[in-house]
């Protein structure tokens, strides 16, 4: 079979693949939900690329390859389409179609002209790849404001639980809230350490809710503010919280106001202990 016939077969097959691509791109919002149609578009670009490579038409090969790579991203990721994305894809398709039409024309595909077309098309493909990456990142990551709204929501739930009676169930629920807070910033080690230490302190049954609440709520809120202000390096666990997590004896929080201090000590110490304290202070 002579070269001209091979070229004719390639052009006819390429035109069929172009129809598949054009139809799919014009219905892209529907196609992205249909894995089989995405596979068809990927195979169409792949076939054009392979045929062009075999015949030595590197310009067509390169453009088909760029489209193939973009369709691969659509196959492997959940992507919400919009007018801009559709426009970028159609721009790439138009370049491929133009090259194949020139190849079919009377004068064929001039290499110098083809190389110029490919060079001029490169910024569009770079923009397409960058835009696809941006869409995927936005789909996979919660929006900035949504994350901190969830922080506030979880802290509110935590405060409500701290106001309830201390029991194993409430402590487990509080620890679950610490876990959920930790999951909001999974790659920030300081935040992971903080939420884990808070959970450990809550698990320590020596401490009452009244002791735990002011320290834990304050630290979680204070450090989440650092993250929101892009000051992640300042996120850290205080010595007071670490002591609550590690304590072997119960801690109590007291005011230094004499009457309040006396009232607090009377509520937690028996008569003998109060007498020993009085003697130690005299």
FENDAMO-V546447 format. One record per run of one state. SS is the DSSP state (~ for helix, > for strand, _ for the rest). FROM is the first residue (numbers start at 1). LEN is the number of residues. If there is no record, write none. Layout:
# FENDAMO-V546447
ss: <SS	SS>
from: <FROM	FROM>
len: <LEN	LEN>
This chain:
# FENDAMO-V546447
ss: <_	~	_	~	_	~	_	~	_	~	_	~	_	~	_	~	_	~	_	~	_	~	_	~	_	~	_	~	_>
from: <1	3	27	28	32	35	56	58	77	83	105	111	141	144	163	168	185	189	204	209	229	232	235	239	247	258	269	271	282>
len: <2	24	1	4	3	21	2	19	6	22	6	30	3	19	5	17	4	15	5	20	3	3	4	8	11	11	2	11	1>
